[in-house]
Amino acid sequence: MALLKGTTMQFTSEQRLDDAVLEREFTLGEIPGILWTPASASAPTPLILLGPPPLGLRKAYPRLVARARHAAADGFATATIELPGSGGRPRWPAAEQGRADLRRAMEAGEPVSDVIIDALILPLVDKAVPEWQAALDALLAQPEICGPVGYSGGVISIGTRLAVVEPRISAAVLFAGSFVPRAMFEEARQVTIPLHVLLQWDDEGNDRQAALDLFDAFGSKEKTLHANMGGHTGVPQFAGDAAGQFFTRHLT
């Protein structure tokens, strides 16, 4: 975090989406990101951090911008940043090796071992969370943005860590669609903010029982699990609407 703190945010492009949302791309040091704000806002708006999947922002853009439009209609600004080793960021050999080991295990029909999960997820959490905190510093310095702050989506272990270490995050919508290291269960017990967890019951790349166990481990007094039939990208529209209502309750 010390190396990132105070890094300047530079806006690199700007466009209006249907006159309803202002989209600005930015860089934070070497980290690319996107900020969306309601174009008609007359006062600073609460912020939702959109955790991207580890596909690269360009590949994930259609899903991210759909979430941003939905949030803007509810009166929220949203922002996302590129994960370490993803998109156009520098290659990260350890992450590439972890993904290769995961693919090999899944293609062979073998159980995904704790060793593979830990090597894939834990270093990513350790790198990504300080970057999110630095991005939050820079975003909250923008005059059109204010607290409170929510977190939505992502690699669930990143969201879990952020919920523990970042006091500026008041509520989180977590997507249970990624492998969970056993070490994260202890961290989950330290989470106290309101949670809304989305689980796709037939997600082919997810350990459903681990997701259920993680939900059980969360220490939050208010936590809701929305489980729907379908695969990884099949979250129904009404589930997204319920997540929006959750943020409206807790961020306004």
Salt bridges, closest charged atoms under 4 A:
ASP18 OD2 - ARG69 NH1 2.77
GLU25 OE2 - ARG58 NH2 2.82
GLU30 OE2 - ARG89 NH2 3.07
ASP74 OD2 - HIS70 ND1 3.64
GLU96 OE1 - ARG91 NH2 2.64
ASP101 OD1 - ARG104 NH2 2.28
ASP114 OD2 - ARG182 NE 2.57
ASP126 OD1 - ARG161 NH1 3.13
GLU131 OE1 - ARG89 NH1 2.76
ASP137 OD2 - LYS5 NZ 3.48
ASP137 OD1 - ARG168 NH1 2.75
GLU144 OE2 - ARG24 NH2 2.33
GLU166 OE2 - ARG168 NE 2.80
GLU186 OE1 - ARG189 NH1 3.26
GLU187 OE1 - ARG161 NE 2.66
ASP203 OD2 - HIS232 ND1 2.72
GLU222 OE2 - ARG249 NH2 3.91
GLU222 OE2 - HIS250 NE2 2.89
ASP241 OD1 - HIS70 NE2 2.94
